Protein backbone atom coordinates (compact mmCIF):
# COMPACT_ATOMS: atom_id res chain seq x y z
CA UNK A 1 0.00 0.00 0.00
CA UNK A 2 1.59 3.34 -1.03
CA UNK A 3 2.20 6.07 1.54
CA UNK A 4 -0.47 8.73 1.02
CA UNK A 5 1.04 11.32 3.33
CA UNK A 6 2.21 14.54 1.69
CA UNK A 7 5.99 14.99 1.36
CA UNK A 8 5.91 17.73 4.03
CA UNK A 9 3.35 18.55 6.69
CA UNK A 10 2.95 20.74 9.74
CA UNK A 11 3.98 19.09 13.00
CA UNK A 12 3.78 21.62 15.83
CA UNK A 13 4.82 20.77 19.38
CA UNK A 14 1.98 19.94 21.76
CA UNK A 15 0.21 23.06 23.08
CA UNK A 16 0.89 22.19 26.77
CA UNK A 17 4.62 21.99 26.02
CA UNK A 18 4.57 25.42 24.35
CA UNK A 19 2.63 26.91 27.27
CA UNK A 20 5.35 25.65 29.60
CA UNK A 21 8.41 26.47 27.48
CA UNK A 22 7.52 29.87 26.00
CA UNK A 23 7.57 31.82 29.31
CA UNK A 24 10.89 30.19 30.22
CA UNK A 25 12.35 31.06 26.81
CA UNK A 26 11.17 34.69 27.06
CA UNK A 27 12.82 34.95 30.48
CA UNK A 28 16.07 33.24 29.46
CA UNK A 29 16.46 35.28 26.26
CA UNK A 30 15.89 38.50 28.20
CA UNK A 31 18.66 37.87 30.74
CA UNK A 32 21.87 39.88 30.25
CA UNK A 33 24.21 36.91 30.55
CA UNK A 34 27.90 37.45 29.72
CA UNK A 35 29.22 35.94 26.46
CA UNK A 36 30.34 32.41 27.47
CA UNK A 37 27.28 31.83 29.66
CA UNK A 38 24.92 32.72 26.81
CA UNK A 39 26.09 29.77 24.71
CA UNK A 40 24.59 29.23 21.24
CA UNK A 41 20.96 29.70 22.33
CA UNK A 42 20.63 33.50 21.97
CA UNK A 43 22.20 33.42 18.51
CA UNK A 44 19.57 31.01 17.22
CA UNK A 45 16.59 32.32 19.17
CA UNK A 46 14.85 35.67 19.39
CA UNK A 47 11.68 37.11 20.86
CA UNK A 48 9.28 39.08 18.67
CA UNK A 49 7.35 41.71 20.66
CA UNK A 50 4.43 43.29 18.83
CA UNK A 51 0.82 44.39 19.17
CA UNK A 52 -1.98 42.52 17.41
CA UNK A 53 -3.54 44.58 14.63
CA UNK A 54 -7.18 43.85 15.41
CA UNK A 55 -7.12 42.89 19.08
CA UNK A 56 -4.47 45.25 20.43
CA UNK A 57 -3.12 42.26 22.36
CA UNK A 58 0.60 42.39 23.20
CA UNK A 59 2.60 39.40 21.98
CA UNK A 60 6.07 38.24 23.03
CA UNK A 61 6.78 35.19 20.87
CA UNK A 62 10.03 33.19 21.13
CA UNK A 63 11.08 32.00 17.68
CA UNK A 64 14.14 30.68 15.90
CA UNK A 65 16.22 33.30 14.09
CA UNK A 66 17.05 32.23 10.54
CA UNK A 67 19.63 33.95 8.37
CA UNK A 68 18.00 34.75 5.02
CA UNK A 69 20.00 36.80 2.56
CA UNK A 70 21.70 39.53 4.56
CA UNK A 71 18.94 39.66 7.19
CA UNK A 72 17.07 37.52 9.65
CA UNK A 73 13.68 35.91 9.44
CA UNK A 74 11.18 33.82 11.35
CA UNK A 75 9.72 30.77 9.58
CA UNK A 76 6.28 29.89 10.91
CA UNK A 77 2.76 28.71 10.22
CA UNK A 78 1.39 30.06 13.53
CA UNK A 79 -1.71 32.23 13.38
CA UNK A 80 0.01 35.30 14.89
CA UNK A 81 2.04 35.61 11.66
CA UNK A 82 -0.95 37.27 9.95
CA UNK A 83 -0.26 40.44 11.95
CA UNK A 84 2.70 40.98 9.61
CA UNK A 85 0.70 41.12 6.34
CA UNK A 86 1.60 44.38 4.66
CA UNK A 87 4.33 45.01 7.24
CA UNK A 88 4.16 45.62 10.98
CA UNK A 89 6.40 47.20 13.60
CA UNK A 90 8.08 44.77 15.98
CA UNK A 91 10.71 44.86 18.72
CA UNK A 92 13.19 42.05 18.27
CA UNK A 93 15.14 40.76 21.26
CA UNK A 94 18.11 38.99 19.67
CA UNK A 95 21.63 38.40 20.97
CA UNK A 96 20.88 40.39 24.13
CA UNK A 97 19.77 43.52 22.25
CA UNK A 98 16.32 44.95 21.61
CA UNK A 99 16.02 46.41 18.12
CA UNK A 100 13.04 48.18 16.59
CA UNK A 101 12.37 46.41 13.32
CA UNK A 102 9.71 45.97 10.69
CA UNK A 103 8.39 42.51 9.88
CA UNK A 104 6.97 41.68 6.47
CA UNK A 105 4.98 38.49 5.92
CA UNK A 106 6.04 36.56 2.82
CA UNK A 107 3.33 34.13 1.69
CA UNK A 108 4.24 33.58 -1.97
CA UNK A 109 4.46 29.76 -2.11
CA UNK A 110 7.45 29.65 -4.47
CA UNK A 111 9.46 32.10 -2.34
CA UNK A 112 8.47 30.37 0.90
CA UNK A 113 9.32 26.97 -0.60
CA UNK A 114 12.77 28.19 -1.64
CA UNK A 115 13.55 29.69 1.79
CA UNK A 116 12.40 26.56 3.64
CA UNK A 117 14.40 24.22 1.38
CA UNK A 118 17.56 26.31 1.86
CA UNK A 119 17.08 26.26 5.63
CA UNK A 120 16.44 22.49 5.66
CA UNK A 121 19.63 21.95 3.65
CA UNK A 122 21.63 24.22 5.99
CA UNK A 123 20.24 22.75 9.22
CA UNK A 124 19.86 19.12 8.27
CA UNK A 125 16.50 17.36 8.13
CA UNK A 126 16.41 16.22 11.75
CA UNK A 127 17.06 19.65 13.28
CA UNK A 128 14.89 21.39 10.68
CA UNK A 129 11.90 19.22 11.51
CA UNK A 130 12.18 20.14 15.19
CA UNK A 131 12.91 23.85 14.75
CA UNK A 132 10.54 24.48 11.85
CA UNK A 133 7.62 22.44 13.26
CA UNK A 134 7.34 20.22 10.23
CA UNK A 135 7.45 16.54 9.37
CA UNK A 136 9.35 15.43 6.29
CA UNK A 137 7.77 12.25 4.94
CA UNK A 138 10.32 11.62 2.17
CA UNK A 139 13.85 10.22 2.46
CA UNK A 140 15.48 13.37 1.07
CA UNK A 141 15.27 17.14 1.28
CA UNK A 142 11.87 18.18 -0.08
CA UNK A 143 11.84 19.98 -3.40
CA UNK A 144 10.94 23.67 -3.68
CA UNK A 145 7.70 22.60 -5.37
CA UNK A 146 6.83 20.23 -2.50
CA UNK A 147 7.50 22.97 0.06
CA UNK A 148 5.48 25.46 -2.00
CA UNK A 149 2.55 23.05 -2.00
CA UNK A 150 2.91 22.58 1.77
CA UNK A 151 2.96 26.35 2.16
CA UNK A 152 -0.33 26.69 0.29
CA UNK A 153 -1.91 23.78 2.14
CA UNK A 154 -0.69 24.49 5.68
CA UNK A 155 0.29 28.14 5.84
CA UNK A 156 4.06 27.89 6.06
CA UNK A 157 5.39 31.42 5.66
CA UNK A 158 8.38 33.67 6.26
CA UNK A 159 8.50 36.88 8.27
CA UNK A 160 11.40 38.96 6.94
CA UNK A 161 12.79 41.35 9.55
CA UNK A 162 14.67 44.52 8.79
CA UNK A 163 15.85 47.48 10.86
CA UNK A 164 13.37 50.33 10.71
CA UNK A 165 16.10 52.58 9.32
CA UNK A 166 16.79 50.29 6.34
CA UNK A 167 14.90 50.28 3.05
CA UNK A 168 12.01 47.97 2.16
CA UNK A 169 12.28 44.24 2.95
CA UNK A 170 13.45 42.06 0.11
N, C-alpha and C positions, 0 to 999 in steps of 0.2 A: 504494500500500500504506500503510495507516494506521500511525502510530507507536504501538507497543505498550508503550513505556516508561511507567512511572508518572510522574505529574506531578513528584514529588520522590523522590530516592533518596539513600542514603548514598554519599559519595564521599571517603573518608579519604585523607590524603596517604600516599605509599608508606612502608612501615615503615622502610626504610633512612634515609630523609630524617628521620623522627621520631627515630630513634636518634642521628642526628648533631645535630639542632637542639635537642632537649630539654635535654641537659646545658648547652649554650651559653645557652639561655634561662634556666635555673635560676640559672646564674652571673650573667648580666647583670642579672636582676631582683633579685638579692640584693646588688648593689653599691650603696653609699651615695653615689650621684652627686648633685652639687648640681643644683638646679632646672633651669636651662637645658640642662645636659648630659643630663638624663634624657629630654627630648623627650616625645612622646606615648606612647611604648611602655609605660612603667609604668602609665599610667592605664588602658590597655586590656587589660593582661595582669596575671595574678596567678599565684602558685604555691600549690597546695593541698597541704599536708603532713598526712598522716594515716596511721594504721595499719590494715592490712587486718583485717577482722573475723575471718575464719577462719584466715588464714595467719599473721597477726602481722607480715607484711611491711610495711616503711615505704615509703610512697609520697611523692614530691615531683613533682607533675604541673603543668606550665605550661599554663594555659588562658586563654581570653579572658574578661575581666570584662564582664558585661552588666548595665546598669541595668534592674531590673525592679521596678516599684512604687517604694518608697522604699529598696530594698535592692539587693544585687548577686547575680548568679547565674552559674552555669556551664551552658552548653547543650552536651550531649554524648550520644553513643551508645556511648562506650567502656565496656568491661566493668568497669573500676574503679568506675563510678558506682554499682553495686549495693551497695557498702559503705555508701551513704548511705540505704538503705531503713530507714525508721523513725527516722531521725536518727542522726548520728554526729559526734563532736567532730573538729575540723579546725583547723589553724593556717593562716591565710591571709596570705601575703606579698603586699601590694598597696600601691602608691604608697610604697614604701620602709619600710613598717611591717608588723610581724608582729602579727596580732590573733587571739586565740582566738575561734573561732566554732563554730557548729553548722550542719551541712549537712543538708538534708532533701531526699530524692529525690522529685520530682514526676513521676509516670508516667501520670496521667490524660490520655488522648489529647486530649480537648477542651481542657484547660488547656494542655498542651504545645503543641498546634497554635496556640492563640491567642498564646502567648508567642513562638513562632518567627515567626509572621506579623508580629507587631509589630516584632520585631528585623529581619526582612528589609526591611520598609518603612523603618525608621529607617536601616539601613546601606546600602541599595541592593542589588540582586540580585547584582551582581558580587562585591562585598566579602563579602556574606553567604555566598555559596557557598564562598569560600575560608576564611573564619573559622569557619563552622559545619560544615564538612566535608560539604556536601551538593551535589547537582546538581539544578538546577531545569530540568525538561524542557518547560516551558510558557513562552510569551512574555509572561508577566505574573507578578505576585506570586501564589504559590499561595494557595488559599482555606484557611480554618481547617480545613475538612473534609478537604481534601487533605493538610494537614500532620498532622492527627490520624490519618489512615489510614497515613501514612508512619511516624508514631510507633509505631503498633501493629505494623507490618510490620518496622521496622528498629531499633526501640529508642531513637529520639530521646527525650530526657528533659531535665529541668531540675533542677539542684541549687540550691535557694534557700539562701542563706547569711545568717545573722543573728548578731549579737554574742551571746555566751553570757549576757550580762546582760539582754538583751531578752526579750520574751515569745515565745510560739510563732511559728514561721514561718507566713507567710500563703500 
